[in-house]
Amino acid sequence: MLFEQLNPKKHDRNNFDCGVEALNMYLQRVANQDQRRSLTKVYVLADGKRVVGYYSISAHSVLRDHLPEDIKLASYKNIPFLLLGKLAVDKDYQGQGYGDTLIFHAFKNTLDAAEKIGILGMIVEAKDEVAVSFYKGFGFKRLQRSKNKLVLPLSVMKKLVE
Protein backbone atom coordinates (compact mmCIF):
# COMPACT_ATOMS: atom_id res chain seq x y z
CA MET A 1 0.00 0.00 0.00
CA LEU A 2 1.16 3.50 -0.83
CA PHE A 3 0.28 7.05 0.13
CA GLU A 4 -0.17 9.25 -2.91
CA GLN A 5 -1.96 12.42 -3.88
CA LEU A 6 -5.31 11.61 -5.41
CA ASN A 7 -5.02 10.93 -9.13
CA PRO A 8 -8.38 10.22 -10.79
CA LYS A 9 -6.65 8.42 -13.67
CA LYS A 10 -4.90 6.08 -11.26
CA HIS A 11 -7.23 5.65 -8.27
CA ASP A 12 -10.68 3.99 -8.39
CA ARG A 13 -12.88 6.43 -6.50
CA ASN A 14 -16.22 5.04 -7.67
CA ASN A 15 -16.11 1.89 -5.54
CA PHE A 16 -15.03 3.64 -2.33
CA ASP A 17 -17.60 3.25 0.45
CA CYS A 18 -16.84 4.31 4.01
CA GLY A 19 -20.47 4.12 5.11
CA VAL A 20 -20.94 7.92 5.15
CA GLU A 21 -22.50 9.13 1.93
CA ALA A 22 -21.15 12.68 2.22
CA LEU A 23 -17.56 11.39 2.51
CA ASN A 24 -18.06 8.95 -0.37
CA MET A 25 -19.51 11.70 -2.60
CA TYR A 26 -16.69 14.07 -1.71
CA LEU A 27 -14.05 11.62 -2.90
CA GLN A 28 -16.03 10.55 -5.96
CA ARG A 29 -17.23 13.95 -7.21
CA VAL A 30 -15.57 16.92 -5.48
CA ALA A 31 -12.06 16.05 -4.28
CA ASN A 32 -10.38 16.22 -7.67
CA GLN A 33 -12.00 19.57 -8.47
CA ASP A 34 -10.89 20.98 -5.11
CA GLN A 35 -7.34 19.83 -5.82
CA ARG A 36 -7.30 21.34 -9.32
CA ARG A 37 -8.41 24.68 -7.85
CA SER A 38 -5.70 24.43 -5.15
CA LEU A 39 -8.33 24.56 -2.40
CA THR A 40 -7.06 21.36 -0.80
CA LYS A 41 -4.74 18.41 -1.25
CA VAL A 42 -6.23 14.94 -1.05
CA TYR A 43 -4.03 12.03 -0.05
CA VAL A 44 -5.10 8.44 -0.57
CA LEU A 45 -3.78 5.25 0.92
CA ALA A 46 -4.06 2.95 -2.07
CA ASP A 47 -3.73 -0.76 -2.65
CA GLY A 48 -3.07 -0.67 -6.36
CA LYS A 49 -6.01 1.25 -7.83
CA ARG A 50 -8.23 0.65 -4.80
CA VAL A 51 -8.60 3.50 -2.33
CA VAL A 52 -8.29 2.12 1.20
CA GLY A 53 -8.75 5.55 2.78
CA TYR A 54 -8.18 9.22 2.20
CA TYR A 55 -7.85 12.59 3.86
CA SER A 56 -7.88 16.18 2.70
CA ILE A 57 -5.75 18.97 4.08
CA SER A 58 -5.83 22.72 3.45
CA ALA A 59 -5.01 26.10 4.94
CA HIS A 60 -7.27 27.47 7.66
CA SER A 61 -7.35 30.09 10.39
CA VAL A 62 -9.10 30.28 13.73
CA LEU A 63 -10.06 33.33 15.74
CA ARG A 64 -7.81 33.59 18.77
CA ASP A 65 -10.84 33.86 21.07
CA HIS A 66 -12.06 30.42 19.97
CA LEU A 67 -8.90 28.58 20.97
CA PRO A 68 -8.60 26.69 24.25
CA GLU A 69 -7.13 28.89 26.99
CA ASP A 70 -3.81 27.02 27.10
CA ILE A 71 -2.94 27.77 23.47
CA LYS A 72 -4.15 31.34 22.96
CA LEU A 73 -1.70 33.87 21.53
CA ALA A 74 -2.41 37.39 22.71
CA SER A 75 -0.86 39.29 19.80
CA TYR A 76 -2.81 37.71 16.93
CA LYS A 77 -6.50 37.88 16.03
CA ASN A 78 -6.44 35.00 13.49
CA ILE A 79 -4.18 32.01 14.10
CA PRO A 80 -2.97 29.93 11.12
CA PHE A 81 -3.56 26.17 11.09
CA LEU A 82 -3.92 23.34 8.62
CA LEU A 83 -7.41 21.91 8.33
CA LEU A 84 -7.89 18.17 8.21
CA GLY A 85 -11.09 18.55 6.23
CA LYS A 86 -12.05 14.94 5.52
CA LEU A 87 -10.79 11.56 6.67
CA ALA A 88 -12.39 8.25 5.73
CA VAL A 89 -11.59 4.54 5.48
CA ASP A 90 -13.40 2.13 3.16
CA LYS A 91 -15.73 -0.24 5.06
CA ASP A 92 -13.71 -3.28 3.94
CA TYR A 93 -10.66 -1.86 5.78
CA GLN A 94 -12.27 -0.33 8.88
CA GLY A 95 -11.20 -1.56 12.30
CA GLN A 96 -7.70 -2.45 11.09
CA GLY A 97 -5.81 0.70 12.13
CA TYR A 98 -5.96 2.50 8.79
CA GLY A 99 -7.63 5.57 10.34
CA ASP A 100 -4.56 5.92 12.59
CA THR A 101 -2.29 5.40 9.59
CA LEU A 102 -4.08 8.19 7.70
CA ILE A 103 -3.99 10.65 10.57
CA PHE A 104 -0.29 10.04 11.25
CA HIS A 105 0.44 10.69 7.58
CA ALA A 106 -1.53 13.95 7.90
CA PHE A 107 0.50 14.81 11.03
CA LYS A 108 3.76 14.26 9.13
CA ASN A 109 2.56 16.47 6.25
CA THR A 110 1.54 19.13 8.77
CA LEU A 111 4.93 19.02 10.50
CA ASP A 112 6.67 19.23 7.11
CA ALA A 113 4.55 22.26 6.20
CA ALA A 114 5.36 23.87 9.55
CA GLU A 115 9.04 23.83 8.55
CA LYS A 116 8.16 26.06 5.58
CA ILE A 117 5.19 28.18 6.69
CA GLY A 118 3.88 29.53 9.96
CA ILE A 119 1.13 27.38 11.46
CA LEU A 120 0.24 26.52 15.04
CA GLY A 121 -1.16 23.04 14.40
CA MET A 122 -4.14 21.21 12.95
CA ILE A 123 -7.87 21.83 13.10
CA VAL A 124 -10.51 19.20 12.42
CA GLU A 125 -14.28 19.35 12.27
CA ALA A 126 -15.60 16.00 13.44
CA LYS A 127 -18.81 14.67 11.91
CA ASP A 128 -20.21 13.32 15.18
CA GLU A 129 -19.34 12.32 18.75
CA VAL A 130 -17.75 9.06 17.60
CA ALA A 131 -15.35 11.07 15.45
CA VAL A 132 -14.79 13.55 18.31
CA SER A 133 -13.72 10.62 20.51
CA PHE A 134 -11.37 9.37 17.77
CA TYR A 135 -9.64 12.75 17.52
CA LYS A 136 -9.55 13.30 21.28
CA GLY A 137 -7.61 10.03 21.49
CA PHE A 138 -4.74 11.83 19.73
CA GLY A 139 -4.91 14.83 22.07
CA PHE A 140 -7.19 17.13 20.08
CA LYS A 141 -9.14 19.62 22.22
CA ARG A 142 -12.47 21.27 21.45
CA LEU A 143 -12.48 24.85 20.30
CA GLN A 144 -14.49 27.22 22.44
CA ARG A 145 -17.95 28.00 21.04
CA SER A 146 -17.84 24.94 18.79
CA LYS A 147 -19.32 21.50 19.27
CA ASN A 148 -17.27 19.49 16.80
CA LYS A 149 -14.24 21.61 15.89
CA LEU A 150 -11.07 20.45 17.57
CA VAL A 151 -7.46 21.64 17.61
CA LEU A 152 -4.10 19.92 18.01
CA PRO A 153 -0.99 22.09 18.52
CA LEU A 154 2.24 21.22 16.73
CA SER A 155 3.94 20.55 20.07
CA VAL A 156 1.54 17.67 20.80
CA MET A 157 1.73 16.42 17.21
CA LYS A 158 5.54 16.25 17.36
CA LYS A 159 5.40 14.07 20.48
CA LEU A 160 2.93 11.71 18.80
CA VAL A 161 5.02 11.33 15.66
CA GLU A 162 8.29 10.79 17.55
N, C-alpha and C positions, 0 to 999 in steps of 0.2 A: 504494500500500500504506500502511496505517495501523497504528500501535500503539494498542491499546485493551485495557481490562480485558475478560477473558472474559465474554461474554454469550451464554448458551446459546440465546436466542431469535434472536440475530443471526449467530452463528458456527457453521458446519458442523463439528462435532467428529467425527462418525461416519466421515468419509472421510479423516481424518488418518492417515498412516502414515509413521512415521520409521524403520521397520525394527526397532524395539525394542518388543516387545509391552507391556512394563511401562509404558513412556512413553506409548504409544498409549492403553492402558487408563486410565491416570491422567487424561489429558485427556478421554476419552470418558465416564468413569463417576465419577470422584472429585473432579476439580478444582473443579467448581461447588459441590459439597457443602462442600469445604474453605473456599471463599470465603464461602459463606453463614454458616459457623460462625466466620468471622474468624480461621481458622487460617493462611491464606496469601492472597496476592493473585496472580492468574494473569494475565499479560499475553500477548496474542497479537499477532503481526504478521499482518495479514489483507489478502487481496486480495479485496475484496468480502466474501462469506460464507466464502470458503475460508481456512483457517488454514494459513499458510506455516510458522509456527513459534510456539513459546510458551516461556515460562519462569515459574516460580513463585518467590516471594520471601516470606520470613517472618522473624520474630524468632528469635534463637538466642543461646546463650551457650556459651563454651568455657572449660574449666578452664585457669587460667593456666599450670599445669605442662605442658600439652599444646602450648602455642604454641612456635614457633621461638624460639631464644634471643634473636634480635635484636629481637623485638617483645613480650617479656614485660614485664608491669607488676607490680612487686613488691607494691603495696599492695592488689591485688584478687585474690580467689580465682576468681571467674567474670567473664569479660570479654564484654561485649555485642557482638554482630555481627548482620548480616543473613545469612540462609541462602538461597543460590541453590539451591533444592531440586530443581528439574527444569529442563532446557533441551533442546529438541528441534526439529529442522527436518524437515518433510515430505520424503520421498525425492525427489519431483519437483523440489525446490528445493535439495537438498544440493550442496555444492561450488561454490556461487555467492556465498559470503560472508555468508549470512543468519545463520549461527551467530555471527559477529562482530557483526553488527547487533543481534542479540538481547542479547548480553552487554554491549555498550556501552549499550544502553537500560537494562539492569539496573544498570550502574555509575552512570548518571545518576540513576536512582531512589534508589540507595543514597546518593549524595552529597547529594541533596535531603533525604532522611530524616536524614542526619547534621547538617543545619542545624537540625533540630527536636528530635532525640533523641540521646542519647549512644551512639555505636557506634564500634568501632575499625576496622571494615572488613567484608569479606564472607567467608563460609565456603561451600565447595562440597564435596559428596561425589560424586566421580567414579565412574561405573559401572565403568570398566575403565582399562587403561593408555593406550588411545587417547585417552580423555577426559582423563586426567591430563596427557598431553602437550599437549592443546588448552589446558587451563587454565594450565599452566606457561608457555605461550607469551605469556600476559598478565602473568606475574610472580607467579602464585600459588606458594606454598611449602607443602610437606607439613607437616601437624601431626605432632608427636612422638607416638609410639605409635599411629599410624593409617596404614593403607596408602593409602587413597584420599580422605581428608579433606584439603583444602587451604585456605589462608588468603591473603587479599590485603588489606593495610592500606589505609586511606583515602589515605594519602600517595602510594602507588604508583598507586592508582586515579585520583587527581586528575591526575597526570602523563599518564596514558594518555588521559584525556578531553580534556585541553587540547590 
